[in-house]
Amino acid sequence: MSHHTMSGREHTDDPRPRRRISGVGRLLVFVYGVLALAATGRSVFQIIDRFHEAPVAFTLSALSAVVYIVATIALVAPGRFWYRVAWITISFELAGVLIIGALSLFAPEALGLHDIDPFGRDATVWSVFGMGYLFIPLVLPILGLSWLSRHHPTEDTDTHTAADDGARS
């Protein structure tokens, strides 16, 4: 159907689902985006420059980067599917921070770390519970899960499609 023959209602209806982020949610997405960039940069440099020194730790850095990237996208994207992806990635992130943080403190050799210095040459984003990143990696998933629990996707974000527009007119 040409845009010239559409009714007035069809011109005002936005076929795109509404986003669930505003206010604090935008800040959360911003911080996730910054961590995604930081973790990606760190892991790429570590892998290119000295992968042989701590392959497990540097692979975990790359994994954390992927988790932050997917979490950022999932927080922005509308719909139940992305809401579930956000829950999964942020829950995984929290588990990763807790597990890697504990291992880096109590058994650094299990990660191939030479010491427990969170600012050290072989540290990961999640080493010592994110101490090298001011504990933001520890606090962020808690805030993210809390925010998600209060911002469920609405019914119309999943069911509103172009086919529905045709049925409504």
N, C-alpha and C positions, 0 to 999 in steps of 0.2 A: 504494500500500500504506500503510495506516495505521501510525502509529508504535506503536500497541498490538500489532500483529501482526508486528513486525520481530523477527528473531532477536537474541540477545545480541551476536553478532558484528557485525551491522549497526549496532548502537548504538555500538559501540566504534570502528568504522572511520570515519575522518575522510575524507569525500569530497573535501575540498579538498586541492590539491597542497601539499606542504611548501614553505616559503620557503627561499631559499638564503642569506639574510642573517642573520648573527649576529656578535658581536664586532666586529672591524674593519669588517666590512661595514656594520654599523649606523652606525658613525662616518662612513663614506664616504657613506651615504645622507643622514645629517644634514647634512654639509657641502654636498652637492649641493642639498639642500632650501634651505639658507640662501642659497647662491648663486642659486638659482632665484628666491627672494624678492627678493634684492638687485638682480639684473639686471632683473627685472620692474619693480620700483619705479623704478629708475633710467631704464629705457627709456620707461616710461609718462610720467614727469615730463619727460624730454627731448623726447619727441614732442609732448606737449601744450604745453609751455612755449616751446620754441624750435626746432621742427623745421626751420624755414627756415635756421637757422645752419649746420647740418651734417647734411643729410638722409641721406647715405650712412652716416655714423658712427652716427647714431641708429637707423637701420634695422638696422645690425649689432648694436647693443645689444639691440634687440627680438629679433633672430634668436638671439643668445646666450641670452636669457631662455627662449625656446622650447626650445632645445637642453637647457638645464639642467632645465627642467620635465620634458621627455620622458625624459631620462637618469635623473632621480630616480624616475619612475614605473617605468621599465624595470628599474632595479636592485631595486625592491621586488617587482614582479610575477613570479610563478613561470612556469616553462615555457621551452621553447626559443625560441619566438617573441620573447618579451620579452628573453631572453638575447641574441638577435641584434640586437634594437633597441638594447639597451644598448651592444653593440659598435659599432654604426653611429654612434649619437649621440656616444659618447665619442671615437671616432676622428675624427669630424667636428669635435668640440670641440677636440681637440688640433691638428688641421690649422688650424682657425680661429684659435686662439691664436698659432700659429707664423706664419701668413700675415699676420694683422692686426697682430700684434706687430711683425713686420719692416717692414710697410708704414708703420705709425705712427712707426717710428724713422727709416726711410730715405726715405720718400716720403709724408709726412703729408698733403700736398695731394691725393693720390689718394683719400684717405678723406674729404676735405673738412675735415680738421683744421687748425686755425690754428697749432698748435704741438705739441710732443711731450710736453707736461705730462700725466702719467698721472692727475693729480688735477684737471686742467683742466675747464673748462666744457663742452668738446665731446668729452672722452675717452669711450671705450667700456670695457666690462668687459675686453676683450682687448687694449686699447691698451698698448703697451710691455710686451707679454707678461704682462699682468695686474698690473703694478707697483702700480696703485692699489688692488689687492686683495691686497697682500703676496705677489704671485706665486702665489697659490693657484690661479688659472685655468690656470697653466702646469703646476704640480705635480699637481693633481687628476686630469687625464685619464691621466697616466702611472700614478698609483697605481690609478685605476679600471680601466685595461686590464690592469695586473698582477694585480689582485684577480680580475677576470673570468677571466683565463687559468687561475687556480687553483680556480675555483668553477663548474664546468660544471653545467648542470641535470642531474638524474638522470632516468633513463628513466621512472620512475613519475610524475614531475611533468607529463609530457605525455600519457601514455597512460591515466591513471587518470580515468575519467569515471563519471557516474551509470549509463550503460549497462553499464560494466564491473562495477559493483556487482551489477546484476541477473544477469549471467552467472556471477558468483562464488558466488551463494547457491544 
